[in-house]
């Protein structure tokens, strides 16, 4: 579902740059990404492809840890196939 961010192994160079700034990494499932896509559309009427909704899926997963904090996320990527998006919206 989030094929725009699929990889088998994280790039070692990218990890070396990011690691000092990371508190932790959150992995999200396709079901969580689909829920995020549905929520974004239902609440804001914006269309996000799977990769674009992944950060929101992670925030939803971490909502108790984020409670009371100001959280900013980038919503990107409306390049989702209409048939796939219809299936996601249908749940």
KEVOVEX-389117 format. One record per residue (C-alpha): x, z, y; residue in one letter; residue number from 1. Coordinates in steps of 0.02 Angstrom, whole numbers, always signed. Example, Ala and Ser with C-alpha at 12.3 -4.5 7.8 and 13.67 -1.06 7.14 Angstrom:
BEGIN
[pt [+615, +390, -225], 'a', 1];
[pt [+684, +357, -53], 's', 2];
//
This chain:
BEGIN
[pt [+0, +0, +0], 'x', 1];
[pt [+144, +38, +120], 'x', 2];
[pt [+250, -108, +61], 'x', 3];
[pt [+330, -125, +234], 'x', 4];
[pt [+434, +30, +200], 'x', 5];
[pt [+466, +14, +14], 'x', 6];
[pt [+644, +38, -49], 'x', 7];
[pt [+721, +92, -213], 'x', 8];
[pt [+864, +192, -138], 'x', 9];
[pt [+885, +259, +38], 'x', 10];
[pt [+1024, +174, +138], 'x', 11];
[pt [+1176, +290, +139], 'x', 12];
[pt [+1227, +239, +316], 'x', 13];
[pt [+1054, +270, +386], 'x', 14];
[pt [+1044, +439, +298], 'x', 15];
[pt [+1213, +489, +369], 'x', 16];
[pt [+1147, +456, +545], 'x', 17];
[pt [+979, +541, +518], 'x', 18];
[pt [+1029, +691, +411], 'x', 19];
[pt [+1097, +802, +554], 'x', 20];
[pt [+930, +784, +646], 'x', 21];
[pt [+811, +808, +499], 'x', 22];
[pt [+727, +971, +454], 'x', 23];
[pt [+650, +895, +298], 'x', 24];
[pt [+579, +733, +229], 'x', 25];
[pt [+398, +711, +177], 'x', 26];
[pt [+347, +590, +39], 'x', 27];
[pt [+169, +524, +43], 'x', 28];
[pt [+66, +444, -94], 'x', 29];
[pt [-35, +284, -82], 'x', 30];
[pt [-193, +390, -84], 'x', 31];
[pt [-131, +491, +65], 'x', 32];
[pt [-85, +331, +159], 'x', 33];
[pt [-257, +259, +123], 'x', 34];
[pt [-340, +418, +188], 'x', 35];
[pt [-233, +408, +345], 'x', 36];
[pt [-283, +225, +371], 'x', 37];
[pt [-467, +271, +353], 'x', 38];
[pt [-451, +419, +469], 'x', 39];
[pt [-360, +320, +603], 'x', 40];
[pt [-493, +184, +598], 'x', 41];
[pt [-641, +305, +593], 'x', 42];
[pt [-576, +416, +733], 'x', 43];
[pt [-492, +290, +850], 'x', 44];
[pt [-552, +117, +795], 'x', 45];
[pt [-370, +64, +778], 'x', 46];
[pt [-308, -33, +628], 'x', 47];
[pt [-146, +26, +548], 'x', 48];
[pt [-63, -52, +398], 'x', 49];
[pt [+2, +65, +264], 'x', 50];
[pt [+179, +80, +332], 'x', 51];
[pt [+109, +110, +506], 'x', 52];
[pt [-5, +249, +443], 'x', 53];
[pt [+128, +337, +338], 'x', 54];
[pt [+185, +454, +478], 'x', 55];
[pt [+5, +508, +507], 'x', 56];
[pt [-15, +534, +319], 'x', 57];
[pt [+138, +647, +322], 'x', 58];
[pt [+68, +744, +471], 'x', 59];
[pt [-97, +767, +380], 'x', 60];
[pt [-1, +832, +229], 'x', 61];
[pt [+96, +953, +340], 'x', 62];
[pt [-51, +1005, +450], 'x', 63];
[pt [-33, +1192, +416], 'x', 64];
[pt [+152, +1188, +460], 'x', 65];
[pt [+113, +1089, +618], 'x', 66];
[pt [-33, +1198, +675], 'x', 67];
[pt [-10, +1250, +857], 'x', 68];
[pt [+129, +1124, +888], 'x', 69];
[pt [+123, +967, +994], 'x', 70];
[pt [+152, +821, +877], 'x', 71];
[pt [+187, +641, +928], 'x', 72];
[pt [+177, +496, +806], 'x', 73];
[pt [+202, +311, +825], 'x', 74];
[pt [+54, +208, +765], 'x', 75];
[pt [+116, +35, +722], 'x', 76];
[pt [+76, -115, +618], 'x', 77];
[pt [-96, -192, +615], 'x', 78];
[pt [-37, -327, +496], 'x', 79];
[pt [-146, -279, +350], 'x', 80];
[pt [-238, -403, +240], 'x', 81];
[pt [-424, -395, +279], 'x', 82];
[pt [-476, -384, +96], 'x', 83];
[pt [-353, -241, +67], 'x', 84];
[pt [-411, -152, +225], 'x', 85];
[pt [-593, -168, +168], 'x', 86];
[pt [-548, -88, +0], 'x', 87];
[pt [-457, +53, +89], 'x', 88];
[pt [-604, +85, +206], 'x', 89];
[pt [-724, +86, +58], 'x', 90];
[pt [-621, +227, -16], 'x', 91];
//
